[in-house]
Amino acid sequence: MARAAPAFAALGDRTRLRLVARLAAEGPLSITRLTAGTDVTRQAVSKHLRVLAGAGLARSVPQGRERLWQLRPEPLDEVRRSLDLISRRWDESLDRLKAALEGKGSVT
């Protein structure tokens, strides 16, 4: 789970989460496209993209005079595995609690 921590931290911001969702849905996009129709400045989007890149979630590739930003899915796979593990552990804890309350075991 420690490997997923930077991605969780980066995804904890609403703007960055929206950028990830757009990149996932639309594929590689320029900063111009990412800011179109929003109230977020190009500077702010650039800053958020650098945070996502630092967490390994996005990268930029040159395309002519622009740079396109694209999602890197591998860190998201690690996030999903971490959430699955947490979910399984939570379910196991609830099962132990239920068994204890029903007199079938102990809560540990």
C-alpha positions as CSV (number, residue, x, y, z in Angstrom):
1,M,0.0,0.0,0.0
2,A,2.9,2.4,0.6
3,R,3.5,2.5,-3.2
4,A,0.0,3.9,-3.7
5,A,0.4,6.7,-1.1
6,P,1.7,9.4,-3.6
7,A,-1.2,8.6,-5.9
8,F,-3.8,8.8,-3.1
9,A,-2.3,12.2,-2.0
10,A,-2.4,13.5,-5.6
11,L,-6.0,12.3,-6.1
12,G,-7.1,14.0,-2.9
13,D,-7.6,17.2,-4.7
14,R,-10.9,17.8,-6.6
15,T,-9.2,19.6,-9.5
16,R,-6.6,16.9,-10.0
17,L,-9.3,14.2,-9.7
18,R,-11.2,15.9,-12.5
19,L,-8.1,16.1,-14.6
20,V,-7.5,12.4,-14.2
21,A,-11.1,11.7,-15.1
22,R,-10.9,13.8,-18.3
23,L,-7.6,12.2,-19.3
24,A,-9.1,8.7,-18.7
25,A,-12.2,9.5,-20.7
26,E,-10.7,11.6,-23.5
27,G,-7.1,10.5,-23.9
28,P,-4.1,12.8,-24.2
29,L,-5.0,16.5,-24.0
30,S,-3.1,19.8,-24.1
31,I,-3.3,22.2,-21.3
32,T,-5.4,24.4,-23.6
33,R,-8.0,21.6,-24.0
34,L,-7.9,20.8,-20.3
35,T,-8.7,24.4,-19.3
36,A,-11.3,25.0,-22.0
37,G,-14.8,25.5,-20.5
38,T,-13.5,25.6,-16.9
39,D,-12.8,28.4,-14.5
40,V,-9.3,27.0,-13.8
41,T,-6.3,28.9,-15.2
42,R,-3.7,27.4,-17.4
43,Q,-1.2,28.1,-14.6
44,A,-3.3,26.2,-12.1
45,V,-3.8,23.3,-14.5
46,S,0.0,23.2,-15.1
47,K,0.6,23.0,-11.4
48,H,-1.9,20.2,-10.9
49,L,-0.5,18.3,-13.8
50,R,3.0,18.5,-12.3
51,V,1.7,17.1,-9.1
52,L,0.0,14.2,-11.0
53,A,3.3,13.7,-12.9
54,G,5.2,13.6,-9.6
55,A,2.9,10.9,-8.3
56,G,3.4,9.0,-11.5
57,L,-0.2,9.4,-12.6
58,A,0.4,11.5,-15.7
59,R,3.1,12.4,-18.2
60,S,3.6,14.9,-21.0
61,V,4.7,14.1,-24.5
62,P,5.7,16.6,-27.1
63,Q,3.4,17.0,-30.1
64,G,4.5,19.7,-32.4
65,R,4.7,23.0,-30.5
66,E,2.4,21.7,-27.7
67,R,2.7,19.1,-25.0
68,L,0.0,16.6,-24.6
69,W,-0.7,15.1,-21.1
70,Q,-1.7,11.5,-20.8
71,L,-2.7,9.3,-18.0
72,R,-0.4,6.6,-16.7
73,P,-2.7,3.8,-15.5
74,E,-0.2,1.7,-13.5
75,P,-0.4,3.8,-10.4
76,L,-4.2,3.7,-10.6
77,D,-3.9,-0.1,-10.7
78,E,-1.9,0.1,-7.5
79,V,-4.5,2.3,-5.9
80,R,-7.3,-0.1,-6.9
81,R,-5.3,-3.0,-5.4
82,S,-4.9,-1.1,-2.2
83,L,-8.6,-0.2,-2.0
84,D,-9.5,-3.9,-2.7
85,L,-7.2,-5.0,0.2
86,I,-8.7,-2.4,2.6
87,S,-12.2,-3.6,1.5
88,R,-11.4,-7.2,2.1
89,R,-9.9,-6.5,5.5
90,W,-13.0,-4.4,6.4
91,D,-15.3,-7.2,5.4
92,E,-13.3,-9.7,7.4
93,S,-13.5,-7.5,10.5
94,L,-17.2,-7.1,10.1
95,D,-17.6,-10.9,9.7
96,R,-15.6,-11.4,12.9
97,L,-17.8,-8.9,14.7
98,K,-20.9,-10.5,13.5
99,A,-19.7,-13.9,14.6
100,A,-18.8,-12.6,18.0
101,L,-22.2,-10.9,18.4
102,E,-23.9,-14.1,17.5
103,G,-21.8,-16.0,20.0
104,K,-19.8,-17.9,17.4
105,G,-16.4,-16.6,18.1
106,S,-14.3,-13.8,19.5
107,V,-13.6,-10.3,18.4
108,T,-9.9,-10.0,17.6
